Amino acid sequence: MINKKKTYWYGFVKLVGFTLSVLALLPSNPLWAQQTRSFSIATGGTGGVYYVMGGGIANMLTKYLPNAKVTAEATAAAVDNGKLIEARKADLAFMPGDVSYDAYMGQGKFKNKIPLRTLLSLYSDYIHFVALDGTGIHSVKDLRGKRVSIGAPGSGTEVKGMRILEAIGIDPEKDIRRDRLSVAESAGAMKDRKIDAFNWAGGLPTAAVMDLAATPGIRIKLLDLGEVVPKLREKFGPVYFSSKIPKGTYPGIDYDVQTAAVAVGFCCHEKMDEDLAYQITKLIIEKKSDLVLVHKEASHISLHEAVVGSPLPYHPGAIRYYKEKGVTIKQ
């Protein structure tokens, strides 16, 4: 008579032994055994380039980083982004050089010094002063007494707008009727003729400005800031540089617009893991073709441009990547 209990026990022992032998052949730290780690990117308002580009970077990192799930979060933009990094509520952030320097130094909108590090410079933010045609605004000096949105609270756009008004002698609390709207809200308000002008800083082209310029019955102009740039540099440092918004960037703008620009850094906390920082930097530069499909500003990403324009120290992981490529960081 067959002993069923003995047969069952013998089969169980063989199964365990087989399983252990298979596991012994696998790597000691297999990828499939690792937990998925989530990362967040602090971007900006939904009408701007940060949000679009951030979504592209999130998808790209999720695709190529093992066991990573990366999401892009809409924010009020640069100032808030710095505070989110400080609070460790965001892992990565878009920050233009003027705001990131203030955050690093603990000045301006920041009470504390934030230990930010740069991974790479992505592209440039161009300052747009958009005016509604027919309101008598031909230069930034004509903004006095007008209804003007300077930028959303907590945004780098607001910082730049306030500095420009200060540079030309306009008190934003007394000399204009001031609104604090995002670029999408500003474009909507201008369509409804609730504001005469608004300030915006972003890549080219910005979707909200493009949509506004193409709206039937609306004619806009972009104000020249050429004379303001030296004043900005004198008062706030070389993070600002002269540039232009080329004609044809937006419908109806058939002239080059002289303006101020600032490099946009992709930043993190100083305590980010060095290998992770290395991999993120490498992927963004070497897989930029994925990002160009999302927004054409990504075409400016390059190994050499990545190391130019940041006022912050670079993260050791990023430095390791640039050293491997024989590229010197220029600060």
C-alpha positions in Angstrom: 0.0 0.0 0.0 1.3 3.4 -1.0 2.0 5.8 1.9 0.4 9.0 0.7 1.8 11.2 3.4 5.4 10.0 2.7 4.9 10.6 -1.0 3.5 14.1 -0.5 6.4 15.0 1.9 9.0 13.7 -0.6 7.4 15.8 -3.4 7.3 18.9 -1.3 11.0 18.6 -0.3 12.0 18.1 -4.0 10.0 21.3 -5.0 11.7 23.4 -2.3 15.1 22.1 -3.3 14.4 22.9 -7.0 13.2 26.4 -6.1 16.3 27.2 -4.0 18.6 25.9 -6.8 16.9 28.3 -9.3 17.1 31.3 -6.9 20.8 30.5 -6.4 21.4 31.0 -10.1 19.7 34.5 -10.1 21.6 37.8 -9.4 21.8 38.7 -5.7 19.9 41.9 -6.3 17.6 41.2 -9.3 15.7 44.2 -10.9 12.4 42.3 -10.6 12.9 42.1 -6.8 13.4 45.8 -6.4 10.5 48.1 -5.4 9.4 50.7 -7.9 10.6 54.1 -6.7 8.5 57.2 -7.5 10.0 60.6 -8.3 8.3 63.9 -8.9 9.3 66.9 -11.1 8.1 70.4 -10.1 7.3 72.2 -13.3 5.1 75.2 -13.7 1.7 76.3 -14.9 -0.1 74.2 -17.5 0.1 77.0 -20.2 3.9 77.1 -20.1 6.9 75.2 -21.4 8.1 73.8 -18.0 4.9 71.8 -17.7 5.1 70.4 -21.2 8.8 69.7 -21.1 8.5 68.2 -17.6 5.9 65.8 -18.8 8.3 64.7 -21.6 11.2 64.2 -19.1 8.9 62.3 -16.7 7.9 59.9 -19.5 11.4 59.5 -20.7 12.9 58.8 -17.3 10.1 56.3 -16.5 10.9 54.5 -19.8 14.7 54.3 -19.3 15.4 54.3 -15.5 14.9 50.8 -14.0 12.0 50.5 -11.6 11.2 54.2 -11.7 7.9 56.0 -12.0 8.4 59.7 -12.6 5.6 62.2 -12.7 5.4 65.9 -13.6 3.5 68.1 -11.2 1.9 71.5 -12.2 3.1 74.3 -9.8 3.2 78.1 -9.6 6.7 77.6 -11.0 10.2 78.7 -9.9 9.9 80.1 -6.4 7.5 77.4 -5.3 9.7 74.8 -7.0 12.6 75.8 -4.8 10.5 75.5 -1.7 9.3 72.1 -2.8 12.8 70.9 -3.2 13.7 72.3 0.2 10.8 70.4 1.8 11.7 67.3 -0.1 8.2 67.2 -1.6 9.8 67.3 -5.1 12.9 65.5 -6.4 13.6 67.5 -9.5 12.6 71.0 -10.5 12.8 73.6 -13.4 14.4 76.7 -12.0 15.7 79.8 -14.0 19.1 81.1 -12.9 17.9 84.2 -11.2 15.5 82.4 -8.9 17.7 79.4 -8.2 20.5 81.8 -7.2 18.2 83.6 -4.7 17.1 80.2 -3.3 20.7 79.1 -2.9 21.7 82.3 -1.2 18.5 82.5 0.9 17.5 85.9 -0.4 14.5 87.5 -2.2 11.5 85.3 -1.8 13.5 82.7 0.2 14.0 82.9 4.0 16.5 80.0 4.1 19.4 78.9 2.0 18.3 75.9 0.0 21.0 73.3 -0.8 20.2 73.2 -4.5 22.4 71.6 -7.1 22.2 71.7 -10.9 22.2 68.7 -13.1 22.2 70.6 -16.4 21.1 73.8 -18.1 18.2 72.9 -20.4 17.4 76.0 -22.5 16.7 79.7 -22.0 13.6 81.5 -20.6 12.7 84.6 -22.6 10.9 87.5 -21.0 7.8 88.4 -22.8 5.9 91.7 -22.1 2.7 91.1 -24.1 0.5 94.2 -24.7 -3.0 94.4 -26.3 -2.9 96.5 -29.4 -4.9 99.7 -29.2 -4.2 100.3 -25.5 -1.6 103.0 -26.1 1.3 100.7 -24.9 4.3 101.0 -27.1 7.1 100.4 -24.6 7.4 99.1 -21.0 7.3 102.8 -19.8 3.8 103.0 -21.1 2.6 100.4 -18.6 2.1 103.1 -16.0 -1.6 103.4 -15.2 -2.5 100.3 -17.1 -4.0 96.9 -16.1 -1.0 94.6 -16.0 -0.5 91.0 -14.8 3.0 90.6 -13.5 2.9 86.8 -13.0 1.5 84.2 -10.7 2.4 84.3 -7.0 5.4 82.1 -6.4 6.6 82.2 -10.0 9.9 83.3 -11.5 7.9 85.3 -14.0 6.7 87.5 -11.1 10.2 88.0 -9.9 11.4 89.1 -13.3 8.4 91.4 -13.8 8.9 93.1 -10.5 12.6 93.6 -11.3 11.9 95.1 -14.7 9.4 97.5 -13.4 11.8 98.5 -10.6 14.5 99.0 -13.3 12.4 101.5 -15.3 11.1 103.3 -12.2 7.5 102.0 -12.0 6.2 101.1 -8.6 4.0 98.0 -9.1 2.0 98.8 -6.0 1.1 102.3 -7.0 1.8 103.0 -10.7 -0.2 100.1 -12.3 -3.4 98.2 -11.7 -1.7 94.9 -10.9 -3.0 91.4 -11.3 -1.1 88.2 -10.4 -2.1 85.6 -13.0 -0.5 82.6 -14.6 0.3 82.8 -18.3 -2.8 80.8 -19.2 -5.0 83.0 -16.9 -3.3 86.2 -18.4 -4.0 85.1 -21.9 -7.6 84.4 -21.0 -8.0 87.8 -19.3 -6.5 89.5 -22.3 -9.0 87.7 -24.6 -11.8 89.1 -22.4 -10.0 92.5 -22.4 -9.7 92.5 -18.6 -6.0 93.4 -18.7 -4.0 95.6 -21.0 -0.6 93.7 -20.7 1.1 90.8 -19.0 4.5 89.6 -18.2 5.7 86.1 -18.9 9.0 84.3 -18.9 9.3 81.0 -20.8 10.6 79.0 -23.7 9.7 79.6 -27.4 7.0 79.3 -28.4 4.8 79.3 -25.3 1.5 77.6 -26.0 -0.7 80.2 -24.2 0.9 83.1 -26.0 0.6 81.3 -29.3 -3.1 80.6 -28.7 -3.7 84.3 -27.8 -1.9 85.6 -30.8 -3.9 83.4 -33.1 -7.3 84.4 -31.6 -9.6 86.2 -34.1 -10.2 89.8 -33.1 -7.1 90.0 -30.8 -3.9 91.8 -31.9 -0.9 91.7 -29.6 2.5 93.2 -29.6 5.7 92.2 -27.7 7.5 95.0 -26.0 11.2 95.7 -26.6 13.3 95.2 -23.5 16.7 96.0 -25.1 17.3 99.1 -22.9 16.3 97.3 -19.7 18.8 94.4 -19.9 21.9 96.5 -18.8 19.9 97.8 -15.8 18.9 94.2 -14.8 22.5 93.0 -15.1 23.8 96.0 -13.1 21.4 95.5 -10.3 20.9 91.7 -10.2 23.9 90.2 -11.8 25.0 88.4 -15.0 22.3 85.7 -14.7 20.4 87.9 -17.2 21.7 88.2 -20.8 20.5 89.9 -24.0 18.6 87.8 -26.5 15.7 88.1 -28.9 12.4 86.5 -29.7 12.7 85.9 -33.5 10.1 87.3 -35.8 7.5 84.7 -36.7 7.7 82.9 -33.4 4.1 84.0 -32.8 1.3 84.8 -35.3 1.3 88.5 -36.2 4.7 89.3 -34.7 6.7 89.9 -37.9 9.6 91.6 -36.2 12.5 90.6 -33.9 11.9 91.5 -30.2 15.0 92.4 -28.1 14.6 91.0 -24.6 16.3 89.6 -21.6 16.8 85.9 -21.1 18.0 83.6 -18.3 19.2 79.9 -18.4 16.8 77.3 -17.1 18.4 74.8 -14.8 17.2 71.3 -14.0 17.8 71.1 -10.3 17.7 68.8 -7.4 18.6 68.6 -3.7 22.3 68.2 -2.8 21.4 64.9 -1.1 20.2 63.2 -4.2 21.9 59.9 -4.7 25.0 60.4 -6.9 24.4 57.4 -9.2 20.8 58.6 -9.7 21.9 62.1 -10.6 24.4 60.7 -13.0 21.8 58.6 -14.8 19.3 61.4 -15.0 21.8 63.8 -16.5 23.1 61.2 -19.0 19.6 60.2 -20.1 18.3 63.8 -20.7 21.3 64.6 -22.8 21.7 61.4 -24.7 17.9 60.7 -25.2 17.0 64.3 -26.0 15.4 63.1 -29.3 12.5 61.8 -27.2 12.0 65.3 -25.7 12.2 67.1 -29.1 9.0 65.3 -30.0 7.4 66.9 -27.0 8.6 70.5 -27.4 11.1 72.0 -29.8 12.9 73.9 -27.0 14.5 70.5 -26.2 16.5 70.8 -29.4 18.7 73.3 -27.5 19.8 70.6 -25.0 23.4 69.6 -25.6 26.5 68.4 -23.8 28.2 71.7 -24.1 25.1 74.0 -23.4 24.3 71.8 -20.3 27.4 73.2 -18.5 26.8 76.9 -19.2 24.7 79.5 -17.3 24.0 78.0 -14.0 24.8 80.0 -10.9 24.6 76.9 -8.7 27.2 74.2 -8.0 26.7 71.1 -10.1 25.7 67.8 -8.4 28.6 65.3 -8.0 26.7 62.8 -10.1 26.4 65.3 -13.0 30.0 66.3 -12.6 31.1 62.7 -13.0 29.1 62.4 -16.3 30.7 65.6 -17.7 34.2 64.5 -16.7 33.6 61.2 -18.5 32.7 63.3 -21.6 35.7 65.6 -21.2 33.5 68.7 -20.8 34.4 71.5 -18.4 31.6 73.2 -16.4 31.6 77.0 -17.1 30.3 79.1 -14.1 
